[in-house]
């Protein structure tokens, strides 16, 4: 398939391995069995039913090829999944499986279970990034370089404050993502039209109990056609992607042969050209920027799918699944690359001094320190913020 050559190079390999067919079925099973447990605990299902279901409904028992073949018939994977599950069960247990649920409850909740570990992996990469930024800022706090505006040389600044600007933006993006991970990954449970049909006044309590069982947040109401939770999630993902792309763009521009102020970490066989052996391409920056562009596009799909009709989307809900999963694995991959890039970034002080000298000759003759303004104080402020974030993480 084309995925391995044109899609997967911009994704986390570990993330991809964790999101295989079996992991999807495992998530579906977790949701269904957790639902049976909370309904049994509430006295809605007979005692012992959830254990009987769990003994039969095992991921290994599902025919993955048949599931894939049948998704198109019902429009989502939950429909053939429930069909296969009920076929495994004795007749007397079938009515207790998927009780009170609809396919969107199972799919949306399973997606949250699949996404959560990937977002937690991205937060770990962001923590590594904080350490990398701090190392660069402390080392190059006072290293003068030329600042650039409108792609042209402007006035002096320090490399330390440039890194501080990258770090400050990523700190804000990290805070938003962490807030979503902690409070914004919601369980979905509402039944056919979102009012817990057949469950009476138990519905909201069951929704809360199911969220606790699965380690997800409890929404105010079922969100079948209220896609604000996904919009908030994608906004957080995209914010981190923008920060990563900004880092990669600046670094790539400073890696240009004519500038030569930075180089990506040296790796055997990385960054070569198929026709120009003298080149060392900033390919890590390119992969980060490509992943970020994909994430921006995925955000657009989620946004344009947000207004969904009546009590169930017709195509809009279905359009969300692949962009959502692609985005989280692409973000994880971009952050893996960026953390390694920042940690091993090669800084060429002599090139910075050379490029700075060209503009100093044309600038008004002032002491260099006057041009640097609050650069040092800004670095110190961001270092303090990094320390606080690391302490509270």
DRENDO-1510 file (C-alpha; in Angstrom, 1 decimal, always signed):
<recs>
REC; n; res; u; v; w
REC; 1; UNK; +0.0; +0.0; +0.0 .
REC; 2; UNK; +1.0; +3.6; -0.5 .
REC; 3; UNK; +0.7; +4.4; +3.2 .
REC; 4; UNK; +4.2; +3.1; +4.0 .
REC; 5; UNK; +5.9; +5.4; +1.5 .
REC; 6; UNK; +3.7; +8.6; +1.5 .
REC; 7; UNK; +1.9; +8.7; +4.8 .
REC; 8; UNK; +3.7; +6.8; +7.5 .
REC; 9; UNK; +7.0; +8.7; +7.3 .
REC; 10; UNK; +5.3; +11.6; +9.0 .
REC; 11; UNK; +3.8; +9.6; +11.8 .
REC; 12; UNK; +5.1; +8.0; +15.0 .
REC; 13; UNK; +6.1; +4.4; +14.4 .
REC; 14; UNK; +5.3; +3.5; +17.9 .
REC; 15; UNK; +2.0; +5.2; +17.7 .
REC; 16; UNK; +1.1; +3.4; +14.5 .
REC; 17; UNK; +2.0; +0.1; +16.0 .
REC; 18; UNK; -0.3; +0.8; +19.0 .
REC; 19; UNK; -3.2; +1.6; +16.7 .
REC; 20; UNK; -3.6; -1.6; +14.8 .
REC; 21; UNK; -6.8; -3.5; +14.1 .
REC; 22; UNK; -6.6; -5.5; +17.4 .
REC; 23; UNK; -6.3; -2.3; +19.4 .
REC; 24; UNK; -9.5; -1.0; +17.9 .
REC; 25; UNK; -11.4; -4.2; +18.7 .
REC; 26; UNK; -9.9; -4.1; +22.3 .
REC; 27; UNK; -11.2; -0.6; +22.7 .
REC; 28; UNK; -14.7; -1.6; +21.5 .
REC; 29; UNK; -14.7; -4.6; +23.9 .
REC; 30; UNK; -13.6; -2.3; +26.8 .
REC; 31; UNK; -16.5; +0.0; +26.2 .
REC; 32; UNK; -19.1; -2.7; +25.8 .
REC; 33; UNK; -18.0; -4.7; +28.8 .
REC; 34; UNK; -17.6; -1.6; +31.0 .
REC; 35; UNK; -21.2; -0.6; +30.1 .
REC; 36; UNK; -22.4; -4.1; +31.1 .
REC; 37; UNK; -20.6; -3.7; +34.4 .
REC; 38; UNK; -22.1; -0.3; +35.3 .
REC; 39; UNK; -25.6; -1.5; +34.3 .
REC; 40; UNK; -25.2; -4.6; +36.5 .
REC; 41; UNK; -23.9; -2.4; +39.4 .
REC; 42; UNK; -27.0; -0.2; +39.0 .
REC; 43; UNK; -29.3; -3.3; +39.1 .
REC; 44; UNK; -30.4; -2.9; +35.5 .
REC; 45; UNK; -28.7; -6.2; +34.4 .
REC; 46; UNK; -28.8; -9.4; +36.5 .
REC; 47; UNK; -26.0; -10.1; +38.8 .
REC; 48; UNK; -23.1; -12.0; +37.2 .
REC; 49; UNK; -24.0; -11.1; +33.6 .
REC; 50; UNK; -21.0; -8.8; +33.0 .
REC; 51; UNK; -18.6; -11.5; +34.0 .
REC; 52; UNK; -20.3; -14.0; +31.7 .
REC; 53; UNK; -20.1; -11.5; +28.9 .
REC; 54; UNK; -16.4; -10.8; +29.6 .
REC; 55; UNK; -15.6; -14.5; +29.5 .
REC; 56; UNK; -16.8; -14.7; +25.9 .
REC; 57; UNK; -16.3; -11.3; +24.4 .
REC; 58; UNK; -12.5; -11.4; +23.8 .
REC; 59; UNK; -10.6; -9.5; +21.1 .
REC; 60; UNK; -9.1; -12.7; +19.8 .
REC; 61; UNK; -12.5; -14.2; +19.1 .
REC; 62; UNK; -13.3; -11.5; +16.4 .
REC; 63; UNK; -12.8; -12.0; +12.7 .
REC; 64; UNK; -10.9; -8.9; +11.7 .
REC; 65; UNK; -11.3; -9.4; +8.0 .
REC; 66; UNK; -15.1; -9.9; +8.3 .
REC; 67; UNK; -15.3; -6.7; +10.4 .
REC; 68; UNK; -13.5; -4.7; +7.8 .
REC; 69; UNK; -15.6; -6.2; +5.0 .
REC; 70; UNK; -18.8; -5.3; +6.8 .
REC; 71; UNK; -18.1; -1.8; +7.9 .
REC; 72; UNK; -19.4; -0.3; +4.7 .
REC; 73; UNK; -22.8; -2.1; +5.1 .
REC; 74; UNK; -23.7; -0.3; +8.3 .
REC; 75; UNK; -21.5; +2.7; +8.0 .
REC; 76; UNK; -19.4; +2.1; +11.1 .
REC; 77; UNK; -17.4; -0.7; +12.8 .
REC; 78; UNK; -19.7; -1.0; +15.8 .
REC; 79; UNK; -22.5; -2.6; +13.8 .
REC; 80; UNK; -20.6; -5.7; +12.6 .
REC; 81; UNK; -18.7; -5.8; +15.9 .
REC; 82; UNK; -22.0; -6.1; +17.8 .
REC; 83; UNK; -23.3; -8.6; +15.3 .
REC; 84; UNK; -20.2; -10.8; +15.7 .
REC; 85; UNK; -20.3; -10.4; +19.5 .
REC; 86; UNK; -23.9; -11.5; +19.8 .
REC; 87; UNK; -23.3; -14.5; +17.6 .
REC; 88; UNK; -20.7; -15.7; +20.1 .
REC; 89; UNK; -23.0; -15.5; +23.1 .
REC; 90; UNK; -25.6; -18.0; +24.3 .
REC; 91; UNK; -29.1; -16.9; +23.4 .
REC; 92; UNK; -30.0; -16.0; +27.0 .
REC; 93; UNK; -27.1; -13.4; +27.2 .
REC; 94; UNK; -27.6; -11.6; +23.9 .
REC; 95; UNK; -30.2; -9.1; +25.1 .
REC; 96; UNK; -27.8; -7.9; +27.8 .
REC; 97; UNK; -24.9; -7.1; +25.4 .
REC; 98; UNK; -24.9; -3.5; +24.0 .
REC; 99; UNK; -27.9; -2.8; +26.3 .
REC; 100; UNK; -29.2; +0.8; +26.0 .
REC; 101; UNK; -26.4; +1.8; +23.7 .
REC; 102; UNK; -26.1; +2.9; +20.1 .
REC; 103; UNK; -23.3; +2.5; +17.6 .
REC; 104; UNK; -22.1; +6.1; +18.1 .
REC; 105; UNK; -21.7; +5.5; +21.9 .
REC; 106; UNK; -19.4; +2.6; +21.3 .
REC; 107; UNK; -17.3; +4.2; +18.5 .
REC; 108; UNK; -16.9; +7.6; +20.0 .
REC; 109; UNK; -15.9; +6.2; +23.4 .
REC; 110; UNK; -13.5; +3.7; +21.8 .
REC; 111; UNK; -11.9; +6.5; +19.8 .
REC; 112; UNK; -11.3; +8.4; +23.1 .
REC; 113; UNK; -9.7; +5.3; +24.5 .
REC; 114; UNK; -7.4; +5.0; +21.5 .
REC; 115; UNK; -6.5; +8.6; +21.4 .
REC; 116; UNK; -5.7; +9.1; +25.1 .
REC; 117; UNK; -2.4; +7.1; +25.2 .
REC; 118; UNK; -1.2; +8.8; +22.1 .
REC; 119; UNK; -1.8; +12.2; +23.6 .
REC; 120; UNK; -0.1; +11.2; +26.8 .
REC; 121; UNK; +2.9; +10.1; +24.6 .
REC; 122; UNK; +2.9; +13.6; +23.0 .
REC; 123; UNK; +2.9; +15.2; +26.5 .
REC; 124; UNK; +6.0; +13.1; +27.4 .
REC; 125; UNK; +7.7; +14.4; +24.2 .
REC; 126; UNK; +6.8; +17.9; +25.2 .
REC; 127; UNK; +8.3; +17.4; +28.6 .
REC; 128; UNK; +11.5; +16.2; +26.9 .
REC; 129; UNK; +11.4; +19.4; +24.7 .
REC; 130; UNK; +11.2; +21.5; +27.8 .
REC; 131; UNK; +14.5; +20.0; +28.9 .
REC; 132; UNK; +16.1; +20.6; +25.5 .
REC; 133; UNK; +14.9; +24.2; +25.4 .
REC; 134; UNK; +16.3; +24.8; +28.9 .
REC; 135; UNK; +19.7; +23.4; +28.0 .
REC; 136; UNK; +19.9; +25.7; +24.9 .
REC; 137; UNK; +18.7; +28.8; +26.7 .
REC; 138; UNK; +21.2; +28.4; +29.5 .
REC; 139; UNK; +24.1; +27.7; +27.2 .
REC; 140; UNK; +23.3; +30.5; +24.7 .
REC; 141; UNK; +21.6; +33.0; +26.9 .
REC; 142; UNK; +23.9; +35.8; +25.9 .
REC; 143; UNK; +25.1; +34.7; +22.5 .
REC; 144; UNK; +24.5; +37.6; +20.1 .
REC; 145; UNK; +23.1; +37.0; +16.6 .
REC; 146; UNK; +21.2; +39.0; +14.0 .
REC; 147; UNK; +17.5; +39.2; +14.3 .
REC; 148; UNK; +15.5; +39.1; +11.1 .
REC; 149; UNK; +12.2; +40.6; +10.1 .
REC; 150; UNK; +10.4; +40.2; +6.7 .
REC; 151; UNK; +13.1; +37.6; +5.9 .
REC; 152; UNK; +15.8; +40.3; +6.1 .
REC; 153; UNK; +18.5; +41.2; +8.6 .
REC; 154; UNK; +17.2; +43.6; +11.3 .
REC; 155; UNK; +19.0; +44.3; +14.6 .
REC; 156; UNK; +20.8; +42.1; +17.1 .
REC; 157; UNK; +19.2; +39.8; +19.6 .
REC; 158; UNK; +20.5; +36.6; +21.3 .
REC; 159; UNK; +20.1; +33.0; +20.3 .
REC; 160; UNK; +19.0; +32.4; +23.8 .
REC; 161; UNK; +15.9; +34.6; +23.4 .
REC; 162; UNK; +15.1; +33.0; +20.1 .
REC; 163; UNK; +14.9; +29.6; +21.8 .
REC; 164; UNK; +12.9; +31.3; +24.6 .
REC; 165; UNK; +10.3; +32.4; +22.1 .
REC; 166; UNK; +10.0; +28.9; +20.8 .
REC; 167; UNK; +9.7; +27.5; +24.3 .
REC; 168; UNK; +7.2; +30.1; +25.5 .
REC; 169; UNK; +4.8; +29.3; +22.6 .
REC; 170; UNK; +5.1; +25.6; +23.1 .
REC; 171; UNK; +4.5; +25.9; +26.9 .
REC; 172; UNK; +1.1; +27.6; +26.1 .
REC; 173; UNK; +0.3; +24.9; +23.5 .
REC; 174; UNK; +1.3; +22.2; +26.0 .
REC; 175; UNK; -1.0; +23.6; +28.7 .
REC; 176; UNK; -4.0; +23.5; +26.3 .
REC; 177; UNK; -3.2; +20.0; +25.2 .
REC; 178; UNK; -2.8; +18.8; +28.8 .
REC; 179; UNK; -6.1; +20.4; +29.8 .
REC; 180; UNK; -7.8; +18.4; +27.0 .
REC; 181; UNK; -6.2; +15.2; +28.1 .
REC; 182; UNK; -7.1; +15.7; +31.7 .
REC; 183; UNK; -10.6; +17.1; +31.3 .
REC; 184; UNK; -11.8; +17.0; +27.7 .
REC; 185; UNK; -11.8; +13.3; +26.5 .
REC; 186; UNK; -15.4; +12.5; +27.1 .
REC; 187; UNK; -17.3; +9.2; +27.3 .
REC; 188; UNK; -20.2; +8.9; +24.8 .
REC; 189; UNK; -23.4; +7.3; +26.0 .
REC; 190; UNK; -26.9; +8.4; +25.1 .
REC; 191; UNK; -28.6; +5.6; +23.2 .
REC; 192; UNK; -30.5; +6.0; +19.9 .
REC; 193; UNK; -31.3; +9.7; +20.1 .
REC; 194; UNK; -29.2; +10.8; +23.1 .
REC; 195; UNK; -31.9; +10.6; +25.8 .
REC; 196; UNK; -31.0; +7.1; +27.3 .
REC; 197; UNK; -34.0; +5.4; +25.8 .
REC; 198; UNK; -35.2; +2.6; +28.0 .
REC; 199; UNK; -33.0; +3.5; +31.0 .
REC; 200; UNK; -35.3; +6.1; +32.6 .
REC; 201; UNK; -33.7; +8.3; +35.1 .
REC; 202; UNK; -30.7; +6.1; +35.3 .
REC; 203; UNK; -29.2; +7.4; +32.1 .
REC; 204; UNK; -27.1; +10.3; +33.3 .
REC; 205; UNK; -25.8; +8.3; +36.3 .
REC; 206; UNK; -24.8; +5.4; +34.1 .
REC; 207; UNK; -23.0; +7.8; +31.7 .
REC; 208; UNK; -21.0; +9.1; +34.7 .
REC; 209; UNK; -20.3; +5.6; +36.0 .
REC; 210; UNK; -19.2; +4.5; +32.5 .
REC; 211; UNK; -16.8; +7.5; +32.3 .
REC; 212; UNK; -15.2; +6.5; +35.6 .
REC; 213; UNK; -14.9; +2.9; +34.5 .
REC; 214; UNK; -13.1; +3.9; +31.3 .
REC; 215; UNK; -11.0; +6.7; +32.8 .
REC; 216; UNK; -12.7; +9.3; +30.6 .
REC; 217; UNK; -14.4; +12.6; +31.5 .
REC; 218; UNK; -18.1; +12.9; +32.0 .
REC; 219; UNK; -19.9; +15.3; +29.6 .
REC; 220; UNK; -22.8; +17.5; +30.6 .
REC; 221; UNK; -25.0; +15.6; +28.0 .
REC; 222; UNK; -24.4; +13.0; +25.3 .
REC; 223; UNK; -22.6; +14.8; +22.5 .
REC; 224; UNK; -23.8; +12.8; +19.4 .
REC; 225; UNK; -24.2; +15.9; +17.3 .
REC; 226; UNK; -22.6; +18.4; +19.7 .
REC; 227; UNK; -19.0; +18.2; +18.4 .
REC; 228; UNK; -17.5; +20.8; +20.6 .
REC; 229; UNK; -15.4; +18.2; +22.4 .
REC; 230; UNK; -13.7; +17.3; +19.2 .
REC; 231; UNK; -13.3; +20.9; +18.1 .
REC; 232; UNK; -11.5; +21.6; +21.4 .
REC; 233; UNK; -9.3; +18.6; +21.0 .
REC; 234; UNK; -8.3; +19.4; +17.5 .
REC; 235; UNK; -7.6; +23.1; +18.4 .
REC; 236; UNK; -5.2; +21.8; +21.1 .
REC; 237; UNK; -3.5; +19.4; +18.6 .
REC; 238; UNK; -3.2; +22.1; +16.0 .
REC; 239; UNK; -1.8; +24.6; +18.5 .
REC; 240; UNK; +1.1; +22.2; +19.3 .
REC; 241; UNK; +1.5; +21.5; +15.6 .
REC; 242; UNK; +1.9; +25.2; +14.8 .
REC; 243; UNK; +4.5; +25.6; +17.6 .
REC; 244; UNK; +6.4; +22.6; +16.2 .
REC; 245; UNK; +6.2; +23.9; +12.7 .
REC; 246; UNK; +7.5; +27.4; +13.8 .
REC; 247; UNK; +10.5; +25.7; +15.4 .
REC; 248; UNK; +11.2; +23.6; +12.3 .
REC; 249; UNK; +10.8; +26.6; +9.9 .
REC; 250; UNK; +13.2; +28.8; +11.9 .
REC; 251; UNK; +15.8; +26.1; +12.2 .
REC; 252; UNK; +15.5; +25.2; +8.5 .
REC; 253; UNK; +16.0; +28.8; +7.5 .
REC; 254; UNK; +19.0; +29.1; +9.8 .
REC; 255; UNK; +20.4; +25.9; +8.3 .
REC; 256; UNK; +20.6; +27.4; +4.8 .
REC; 257; UNK; +24.1; +27.2; +3.2 .
REC; 258; UNK; +24.3; +31.0; +3.0 .
REC; 259; UNK; +23.3; +31.4; +6.6 .
REC; 260; UNK; +24.9; +28.4; +8.3 .
REC; 261; UNK; +24.0; +29.3; +11.8 .
REC; 262; UNK; +22.5; +25.9; +12.7 .
REC; 263; UNK; +22.6; +22.3; +11.6 .
REC; 264; UNK; +20.4; +19.4; +12.4 .
REC; 265; UNK; +22.0; +16.6; +14.5 .
REC; 266; UNK; +24.3; +14.5; +12.4 .
REC; 267; UNK; +22.9; +11.1; +11.6 .
REC; 268; UNK; +24.3; +8.4; +9.3 .
REC; 269; UNK; +22.3; +8.4; +6.0 .
REC; 270; UNK; +19.9; +11.2; +7.0 .
REC; 271; UNK; +19.5; +14.3; +4.9 .
REC; 272; UNK; +21.3; +13.2; +1.7 .
REC; 273; UNK; +20.3; +14.2; -1.8 .
REC; 274; UNK; +19.7; +11.7; -4.6 .
REC; 275; UNK; +21.7; +13.8; -7.1 .
REC; 276; UNK; +23.8; +16.3; -5.1 .
REC; 277; UNK; +26.1; +14.5; -2.6 .
REC; 278; UNK; +27.4; +17.8; -1.2 .
REC; 279; UNK; +24.1; +18.6; +0.4 .
REC; 280; UNK; +22.9; +18.0; +3.9 .
REC; 281; UNK; +19.2; +18.7; +3.9 .
REC; 282; UNK; +17.3; +19.6; +7.0 .
REC; 283; UNK; +15.0; +16.6; +6.5 .
REC; 284; UNK; +13.8; +16.5; +10.1 .
REC; 285; UNK; +12.5; +20.0; +9.8 .
REC; 286; UNK; +10.8; +19.0; +6.5 .
REC; 287; UNK; +9.1; +16.0; +8.1 .
REC; 288; UNK; +7.9; +18.1; +11.1 .
REC; 289; UNK; +6.4; +20.7; +8.7 .
REC; 290; UNK; +4.7; +18.1; +6.5 .
REC; 291; UNK; +3.1; +16.5; +9.6 .
REC; 292; UNK; +2.0; +19.9; +10.8 .
REC; 293; UNK; +0.4; +20.7; +7.4 .
REC; 294; UNK; -1.5; +17.4; +7.6 .
REC; 295; UNK; -2.8; +18.3; +11.1 .
REC; 296; UNK; -3.9; +21.7; +9.9 .
REC; 297; UNK; -5.9; +20.0; +7.2 .
REC; 298; UNK; -7.4; +17.4; +9.6 .
REC; 299; UNK; -8.5; +20.3; +11.8 .
REC; 300; UNK; -10.3; +21.7; +8.8 .
REC; 301; UNK; -12.1; +18.4; +8.3 .
REC; 302; UNK; -13.2; +18.2; +11.9 .
REC; 303; UNK; -14.3; +21.8; +11.9 .
REC; 304; UNK; -16.4; +21.5; +8.7 .
REC; 305; UNK; -17.9; +18.4; +10.0 .
REC; 306; UNK; -18.9; +20.0; +13.3 .
REC; 307; UNK; -22.5; +21.1; +12.5 .
REC; 308; UNK; -24.3; +17.7; +12.3 .
REC; 309; UNK; -28.0; +17.2; +11.6 .
REC; 310; UNK; -30.6; +16.4; +14.2 .
REC; 311; UNK; -29.6; +13.5; +16.5 .
REC; 312; UNK; -27.0; +11.7; +14.3 .
REC; 313; UNK; -24.6; +12.9; +11.6 .
REC; 314; UNK; -24.9; +11.7; +8.1 .
REC; 315; UNK; -21.4; +11.6; +6.7 .
REC; 316; UNK; -20.0; +14.3; +9.1 .
REC; 317; UNK; -19.5; +11.9; +12.0 .
REC; 318; UNK; -18.1; +9.3; +9.7 .
REC; 319; UNK; -15.6; +11.8; +8.2 .
REC; 320; UNK; -14.1; +12.5; +11.6 .
REC; 321; UNK; -12.5; +9.1; +12.4 .
REC; 322; UNK; -9.5; +8.9; +10.1 .
REC; 323; UNK; -8.4; +12.6; +10.4 .
REC; 324; UNK; -8.7; +12.4; +14.2 .
REC; 325; UNK; -6.5; +9.3; +14.5 .
REC; 326; UNK; -4.1; +10.5; +11.8 .
REC; 327; UNK; -3.7; +13.8; +13.6 .
REC; 328; UNK; -2.7; +12.3; +17.0 .
REC; 329; UNK; -0.1; +9.9; +15.4 .
REC; 330; UNK; +1.3; +12.7; +13.2 .
REC; 331; UNK; +1.6; +15.0; +16.2 .
REC; 332; UNK; +3.3; +12.3; +18.2 .
REC; 333; UNK; +5.7; +11.7; +15.3 .
REC; 334; UNK; +6.4; +15.4; +14.9 .
REC; 335; UNK; +7.2; +15.9; +18.6 .
REC; 336; UNK; +9.5; +12.8; +18.6 .
REC; 337; UNK; +11.5; +14.5; +15.8 .
REC; 338; UNK; +11.4; +17.9; +17.3 .
REC; 339; UNK; +12.6; +16.7; +20.8 .
REC; 340; UNK; +15.6; +14.9; +19.2 .
REC; 341; UNK; +16.3; +17.9; +17.0 .
REC; 342; UNK; +16.3; +20.4; +19.8 .
REC; 343; UNK; +18.4; +18.1; +22.0 .
REC; 344; UNK; +21.1; +17.6; +19.4 .
REC; 345; UNK; +20.9; +21.0; +17.6 .
REC; 346; UNK; +24.3; +22.1; +16.3 .
REC; 347; UNK; +24.9; +25.8; +16.9 .
REC; 348; UNK; +27.6; +27.5; +14.8 .
REC; 349; UNK; +28.6; +30.5; +16.8 .
REC; 350; UNK; +31.2; +31.7; +14.3 .
REC; 351; UNK; +28.5; +31.9; +11.6 .
REC; 352; UNK; +26.3; +33.9; +13.9 .
REC; 353; UNK; +29.1; +36.3; +14.6 .
REC; 354; UNK; +29.9; +36.6; +10.9 .
REC; 355; UNK; +26.3; +37.3; +9.9 .
REC; 356; UNK; +25.9; +39.8; +12.8 .
REC; 357; UNK; +29.0; +41.7; +11.7 .
REC; 358; UNK; +27.5; +42.5; +8.3 .
REC; 359; UNK; +24.6; +44.4; +9.8 .
REC; 360; UNK; +26.6; +46.0; +12.7 .
REC; 361; UNK; +28.7; +47.8; +10.1 .
REC; 362; UNK; +25.5; +49.4; +8.6 .
REC; 363; UNK; +23.8; +50.1; +11.9 .
REC; 364; UNK; +24.2; +53.2; +14.1 .
REC; 365; UNK; +27.3; +52.8; +16.2 .
REC; 366; UNK; +26.0; +51.9; +19.6 .
REC; 367; UNK; +27.2; +49.4; +22.1 .
REC; 368; UNK; +26.0; +45.9; +21.2 .
REC; 369; UNK; +24.3; +45.6; +24.6 .
REC; 370; UNK; +21.9; +48.4; +23.7 .
REC; 371; UNK; +20.5; +46.4; +20.8 .
REC; 372; UNK; +20.0; +43.3; +23.0 .
REC; 373; UNK; +17.4; +45.1; +25.1 .
REC; 374; UNK; +15.6; +42.7; +27.4 .
REC; 375; UNK; +16.9; +39.5; +25.7 .
REC; 376; UNK; +18.5; +38.1; +28.9 .
REC; 377; UNK; +15.6; +38.9; +31.1 .
REC; 378; UNK; +13.2; +37.2; +28.6 .
REC; 379; UNK; +15.3; +34.1; +28.7 .
REC; 380; UNK; +15.3; +34.1; +32.5 .
REC; 381; UNK; +11.5; +34.5; +32.6 .
REC; 382; UNK; +11.0; +31.5; +30.3 .
REC; 383; UNK; +13.5; +29.4; +32.2 .
REC; 384; UNK; +11.5; +30.1; +35.3 .
REC; 385; UNK; +8.3; +29.1; +33.6 .
REC; 386; UNK; +9.9; +25.9; +32.3 .
REC; 387; UNK; +11.0; +25.1; +35.9 .
REC; 388; UNK; +7.4; +25.6; +37.2 .
REC; 389; UNK; +5.9; +23.5; +34.4 .
REC; 390; UNK; +8.4; +20.7; +35.1 .
REC; 391; UNK; +7.7; +20.8; +38.8 .
REC; 392; UNK; +3.9; +20.7; +38.4 .
REC; 393; UNK; +3.8; +18.1; +35.6 .
</recs>
